[in-house]
Amino acid sequence: MSGFRNNGVMHLLYIYRFRFHAFYSTAAADSHTKHLVETLVNSLGFSTEEAISTSVKVSRLRPRKYKPLLVFNFFEKSGLDKTHIKKLVSSVPALMLCDVNKHLKPKIEVLQELGFSVSDLVQIISNSGKFFTTRVDCYTRPNVDYLRKLLGNDDSVVKIIKRNHMVLAYALHEVMPPNISFLQNIGLSCVDIEKLMFWNPVLLVQKTEWLEDVVSRVEKKYHISRGCPMFLYGIYALASLKESTLEKKFGIFRSFGWSDSDIFTLVQKHPACFSKSEDKLKNALSFFMKELGYESNYLVSHPTFFTYSLEKRIMLRHNILKLVSQKKLTNCSRSLYTVVLWSELKFLESYVLPFKDEMPEVYDLYVKCRS
């Protein structure tokens, strides 16, 4: 009986201790959460609701260790304003737990060594919160060293990081070599592979099986052979599109009367056409076919139309050509397609500046659309 009584007392003591520690821990966490909420509101302009939502994600991790003000001050000294810092903290709240000297400062120094300007750093930092949650000695430094060795110069490394900041969050020295070997084995040159990296470096950090599947689709489904100049563009375009997404885009062309033969021919001639969003494809087809009266067979034979900005290049140049021809200021009979292919400088010197005094509306239209 006494043993039973002792066991009961011990059990009650256990429950009491458990509840005491649970209460104490919860109270401490609530206290830290409240303090963090106030800090986010007062320092970065969070609303109370935003601050609560952000703080609860980290308040129970290491409540006694984080020093958010040190993190905020570090980012501010690195060139970020409060809007940038708020965006960064909202995206990756765990940054508030980072040790400035151990985790944040070394990564900024790596980027500064590459020659990034302050404005570049602001852009990278404010859009790449997860980059700061990886270890500098395991990812950042080895990745930069690997890209330097692969590309041969810092300018190319900077270009790739600018293209996709998150590329530094992968173990490039581990995941890229198998993909590079695969692409070399199917006949791509070093120049071709560098182009793919510049267009979208994340393509080369996927599993090799995934890349093999993309190449298989390019060759077998869309009949773009390895020797075709569009083969590289096919890999780039189709790698970023799911089959379901591509089928939706095909459906848009069909709704404008295109045959499957026309659509597949367009894929083969210029796969990058399908990198445009669904809305942009609809707008382009509506303008080309309904307003200009182009047929699908003409557009298939002039696929580059789909690669330019509809508003800032194609419609702008069309409207200026129309204005100039109505005033009979030139006898030029060049097609819209020819003029669309011109460089910005050539178009400006041929159709805008010569008529600036006689038709100021042409110059005003150009400046308005290009700004």
C-alpha positions in Angstrom: 0.0 0.0 0.0 2.8 2.4 0.9 4.5 1.7 -2.4 1.3 2.5 -4.2 1.0 5.7 -2.2 4.6 6.7 -3.0 4.1 6.0 -6.7 1.0 8.2 -6.6 2.9 11.1 -5.0 5.7 10.7 -7.5 3.2 10.7 -10.4 1.6 13.9 -9.0 5.0 15.5 -8.7 5.8 14.6 -12.3 2.6 16.1 -13.5 3.2 19.3 -11.5 6.7 19.6 -12.9 5.6 19.0 -16.4 2.8 21.6 -16.2 5.1 24.1 -14.5 7.8 23.7 -17.3 5.1 23.8 -20.0 3.6 26.9 -18.5 7.0 28.5 -18.0 8.1 27.7 -21.6 4.9 28.9 -23.0 5.0 32.1 -21.0 8.6 32.7 -22.0 7.8 32.0 -25.7 4.8 34.3 -25.5 7.0 37.0 -24.0 9.6 36.7 -26.7 6.8 36.6 -29.4 5.3 39.8 -28.0 8.8 41.5 -28.0 9.4 40.4 -31.6 6.1 41.6 -32.7 6.8 45.0 -31.2 10.2 45.1 -32.9 8.8 44.2 -36.3 6.1 46.9 -36.0 8.4 49.6 -34.7 11.5 48.9 -36.8 10.2 47.7 -40.2 6.6 49.1 -40.3 4.9 45.7 -40.1 1.2 45.8 -39.3 0.4 44.0 -36.0 -1.2 41.1 -38.0 1.8 40.8 -40.3 4.2 40.9 -37.3 2.3 38.2 -35.4 2.2 35.9 -38.5 6.0 36.3 -39.0 7.1 36.1 -35.4 5.2 32.9 -34.5 7.3 31.1 -37.2 10.5 31.6 -35.3 9.5 32.4 -31.7 9.7 28.8 -30.5 13.0 27.9 -32.3 15.6 29.8 -30.3 13.8 32.6 -28.4 16.8 33.6 -26.3 19.3 33.7 -29.1 17.9 35.8 -31.8 18.9 39.5 -32.1 16.7 40.8 -34.9 17.9 44.4 -34.6 21.5 43.3 -35.3 20.2 41.6 -38.5 18.2 44.6 -39.5 21.1 47.0 -38.9 23.4 44.7 -41.0 21.1 44.7 -44.0 20.6 48.5 -43.7 24.4 49.0 -43.7 24.5 46.7 -46.8 22.3 49.1 -48.7 18.8 47.8 -48.1 16.0 50.1 -47.1 13.2 49.1 -44.7 10.9 48.0 -47.6 13.6 45.6 -48.8 14.3 44.3 -45.3 10.6 43.8 -44.5 10.2 41.8 -47.8 13.2 39.7 -46.9 12.2 38.9 -43.3 8.6 38.2 -44.4 9.9 35.7 -47.0 12.4 34.0 -44.7 11.7 34.8 -41.0 14.5 32.4 -39.9 17.0 35.1 -41.1 16.3 36.9 -37.7 18.0 33.9 -36.0 21.1 34.3 -38.1 24.4 35.3 -36.5 25.5 38.3 -38.5 29.3 37.6 -38.3 29.0 33.9 -38.9 26.2 33.6 -41.5 25.4 36.9 -43.1 28.5 39.0 -43.4 30.7 36.2 -45.0 28.2 35.7 -47.8 28.0 39.4 -48.6 31.8 39.5 -48.7 31.8 36.7 -51.3 29.4 38.7 -53.5 31.5 41.8 -53.0 34.6 40.0 -54.1 32.9 39.2 -57.4 32.4 42.9 -58.0 28.7 43.3 -57.3 27.6 46.9 -56.9 25.5 48.0 -53.9 22.4 48.1 -56.2 23.2 44.6 -57.3 23.5 43.4 -53.7 20.2 45.0 -52.8 18.5 43.2 -55.6 20.1 39.8 -54.7 19.6 40.1 -51.0 16.0 41.3 -51.2 15.0 38.5 -53.5 17.1 35.6 -52.2 16.4 35.1 -48.5 17.0 31.3 -48.6 20.5 32.0 -49.9 21.4 33.2 -46.4 20.1 30.1 -44.7 22.8 27.9 -46.3 26.4 27.6 -45.0 29.0 29.8 -46.7 31.7 27.1 -46.5 29.4 24.3 -47.8 27.6 26.2 -50.6 28.5 29.8 -51.3 32.3 29.7 -51.5 32.5 26.3 -53.3 29.8 27.4 -55.7 31.5 30.6 -56.6 34.9 28.8 -57.0 33.2 26.1 -59.2 31.6 28.7 -61.5 34.9 30.6 -61.7 36.7 27.5 -62.8 33.9 26.4 -65.2 33.4 29.8 -66.9 36.8 31.3 -66.6 36.0 34.8 -65.5 34.1 36.7 -62.8 31.9 38.6 -65.3 30.2 35.4 -66.4 29.8 34.3 -62.8 28.1 37.6 -62.0 25.9 37.4 -65.0 24.6 33.9 -64.0 24.0 34.9 -60.4 22.1 38.0 -61.6 20.0 35.8 -63.9 18.9 33.6 -61.0 20.0 34.4 -57.5 18.9 31.1 -56.1 21.6 29.2 -58.1 23.9 29.7 -55.2 21.6 27.8 -52.9 22.5 24.5 -54.7 25.6 22.4 -54.3 26.7 23.3 -57.9 30.0 21.4 -57.7 27.9 18.2 -57.1 24.8 18.6 -59.2 26.1 20.3 -62.4 28.9 18.0 -63.6 26.6 15.0 -64.4 24.3 17.3 -66.4 27.2 19.0 -68.2 28.6 15.5 -69.1 25.2 14.4 -70.4 24.8 17.5 -72.6 28.3 17.1 -74.0 27.6 13.5 -74.8 24.6 14.5 -76.9 26.7 16.9 -78.9 26.4 20.3 -77.2 29.5 22.4 -77.3 30.9 24.3 -74.3 29.5 27.5 -75.9 26.0 25.9 -76.1 26.1 24.8 -72.5 27.2 28.2 -71.3 24.2 29.7 -73.2 21.8 27.4 -71.4 23.4 28.4 -68.1 23.0 32.1 -68.9 19.4 31.7 -70.1 18.4 29.7 -67.0 21.1 28.2 -64.7 18.6 26.2 -62.7 18.2 23.9 -65.7 21.6 22.4 -64.9 20.9 21.7 -61.2 18.0 19.3 -61.8 18.4 15.6 -61.7 20.0 14.2 -64.9 17.0 11.9 -65.5 14.8 15.0 -65.7 17.1 16.6 -68.2 17.2 13.4 -70.2 13.4 13.4 -70.4 13.4 17.0 -71.6 15.8 16.1 -74.4 13.8 13.1 -75.3 10.6 15.2 -75.7 12.5 17.8 -77.8 13.7 15.0 -80.2 10.9 12.4 -80.2 7.7 14.4 -79.7 8.6 17.7 -81.4 11.0 16.3 -83.9 13.8 18.9 -83.3 16.9 17.0 -84.2 20.3 17.5 -82.4 21.8 19.1 -85.5 19.1 21.7 -85.8 19.9 25.3 -84.8 16.7 25.3 -82.7 17.7 22.2 -80.7 19.2 24.3 -77.9 16.2 26.6 -77.9 14.0 23.6 -77.7 15.7 22.4 -74.5 15.5 25.8 -73.0 11.8 26.4 -73.8 10.4 22.9 -73.1 12.4 22.5 -69.9 10.4 25.3 -68.3 7.0 24.1 -69.5 4.9 21.2 -68.3 3.1 19.2 -71.0 -0.2 20.4 -69.5 0.9 24.0 -69.8 2.1 23.5 -73.3 -1.1 21.9 -74.3 -3.1 24.9 -73.0 -0.9 27.2 -75.2 -1.6 24.9 -78.2 -5.3 25.3 -77.4 -4.9 29.1 -77.7 -3.5 28.7 -81.2 -6.3 26.3 -82.2 -8.9 28.8 -81.0 -7.5 31.2 -83.6 -7.9 28.6 -86.4 -4.4 27.1 -86.4 -4.0 23.4 -87.4 -1.9 21.1 -85.3 0.5 20.9 -88.3 1.0 24.7 -88.1 1.5 24.6 -84.4 4.1 21.9 -84.5 5.9 23.7 -87.3 6.1 26.8 -85.2 7.5 24.7 -82.3 10.2 23.4 -84.6 11.0 26.8 -86.1 11.2 28.7 -82.9 10.4 26.9 -79.6 11.0 30.0 -77.6 7.7 31.4 -78.9 5.9 29.2 -76.4 7.8 30.7 -73.5 5.4 33.6 -73.6 2.5 33.6 -71.1 -1.0 32.5 -72.2 -2.3 36.1 -72.1 0.6 37.4 -74.2 0.0 34.7 -76.8 -3.7 35.6 -76.9 -3.0 39.3 -77.3 -0.3 38.7 -80.0 -2.6 36.4 -82.0 -5.5 38.8 -81.7 -3.4 41.7 -83.0 -1.7 39.8 -85.8 -4.7 37.9 -87.1 -7.7 40.2 -86.3 -6.2 43.6 -86.6 -3.5 43.1 -89.2 -5.2 40.2 -91.0 -2.2 37.8 -91.1 -2.9 34.2 -91.8 -1.5 31.3 -89.7 0.8 30.2 -92.6 2.4 33.7 -92.7 3.0 33.7 -89.0 4.5 30.2 -89.1 7.0 31.5 -91.7 7.7 34.6 -89.5 8.0 33.1 -86.0 10.3 35.8 -84.7 7.1 38.0 -84.4 6.2 36.1 -81.3 9.5 36.7 -79.5 9.3 40.5 -79.3 7.3 42.7 -77.0 3.9 43.3 -78.5 3.3 46.7 -76.9 6.8 48.2 -76.8 8.1 47.0 -80.2 5.6 45.5 -82.6 2.5 47.7 -82.0 4.7 50.8 -81.5 6.5 50.4 -84.8 3.2 49.5 -86.6 1.5 52.7 -85.3 4.5 54.9 -86.2 4.7 53.4 -89.7 1.0 54.0 -90.1 1.3 57.6 -89.0 4.2 58.3 -91.3 2.6 56.7 -94.3 -0.6 58.6 -93.8 1.3 61.9 -94.0 3.2 60.5 -97.0 6.4 61.6 -95.4 8.3 58.7 -96.9 7.9 56.3 -99.9 9.3 53.4 -97.9 7.4 50.2 -98.6 9.1 48.0 -96.1 7.0 45.4 -94.4 6.3 45.5 -90.7 8.3 42.3 -90.1 11.4 43.9 -91.7 11.1 47.0 -89.5 10.4 44.9 -86.4 13.7 43.2 -86.9 15.7 46.4 -87.0 17.7 47.5 -84.1 16.3 50.3 -81.8 18.9 52.8 -83.1 18.1 52.0 -86.8 14.4 52.4 -86.3 14.9 55.6 -84.3 17.1 57.1 -87.0 14.9 56.0 -89.9 11.3 56.6 -88.7 11.3 58.8 -85.6 14.0 61.5 -85.5 13.7 62.6 -89.2 10.0 63.6 -88.6 10.4 65.0 -85.1 9.7 68.6 -86.1 7.0 67.9 -88.8 5.2 65.2 -86.7 6.1 65.7 -83.0 3.3 63.2 -82.2 5.5 60.4 -83.6 8.4 61.3 -81.3 6.0 61.7 -78.3 4.4 58.3 -79.1 7.8 56.6 -79.2 9.0 58.2 -76.0 5.8 57.3 -74.2 5.8 53.6 -75.3 9.5 53.1 -74.6 9.5 54.7 -71.1 
